Amino acid sequence: MHLLNGFSPIARSVIVAAAIAVTVVVLQSAASIVAPVLLAAFIAVILTPPLRWLRRKRVPQWISLPLIVILLLEAGSVLGLIFTGQLEGFRESLPGYRERLTLLRDQFGLWLEETGVEMAREAVKDMFDPNVAVDLVRVVLSNMRSTFGTGLLVLLSTVFMLLEAPGLQTKLRKAFHLQEEAELRLQRLFTSINHYMVIKTIASLATALCIWGWLWMLAIDYATLWAILAFLLNFIPFIGGLLMAVPALLSALVQADLQVTLIVALGYLIVNTVIGSILEPRIMGRGLGISTLVVFLSLLFWGWVLGTVGVFLSVPLTMVLLIALDSHPQTRPLAILLGPEVAETAAPEKEAPKSATRS
């Protein structure tokens, strides 16, 4: 930033904008490599507190680190086996779902004709084709399987990051000659990201368990699959709660009837309201330090740059960007604009002019 002081304000703005554009293009072109590494970095941030806790309990590093790594690998393996097994079972059930969807379509068209809508069955057939819907589901499942296949790369990257974690702060201090203020800012960055990721993970796990219990009581097929999707999609702000409900609602409609589907929808509504709108904001405390509009725009931006991983990590990535902008006076106005609503301060009252008094 000091190198830009010799330029005019317009020239500085053009140089900064060009640098940002080049960075975005590079990130987008290297998204297949950058996205898994970023995901591994945030997983490592989540696992750092347990590692520090074991260290405070005087557990040697040669025991604590392999213990965390083994638990991580075991959890990833179990989750992968369950997820792929549920996906295979769901894929095999698609032909039966196609027949059920065809029957529901014909019944809906017949009901419309009985209510007075002419040629309703032909119109509904033109509007909704079960074969197209099933093919779309197959494409989504194949993409999910390929996305899940990058899990090994993410796990390995997380392991190596955890190996480097104990000496990272010392390396950064010596490499960049960080002053006390810069170290405090870096510590604030790690603390904020860790605070968000840990609470979001716990909230997502609670959401998944509640959804699984609700679907299991209603005997909905593949309740475990929909619970895993709920855990993953809960990391997506705004639209995650809606997306997680769609597959389970369609499964309930195909498997049971409209009444059961409405009960499933009620369960999703209650869980997302209680955990996502009441408990999570209270535990999160003072909030993310980002305006609601910026959270939504960051969802679109990081999804465009990094794909699926960018959608999941849009909030923590924006937190990193916000703290980086706040670290320099020339970019601090941008941090204020991206931040939460600022309370207006009352303008100081002007003293009334003293009236001239005659002696």
Helices and strands as residue ranges (DSSP letters): G 2-6, H 9-29, H 31-56, H 61-92, H 94-114, H 120-127, H 130-148, H 151-164, G 165-167, H 168-176, H 180-217, H 223-233, H 240-255, H 258-271, I 272-279, H 280-284, H 292-306, H 308-312, H 314-326, H 332-338
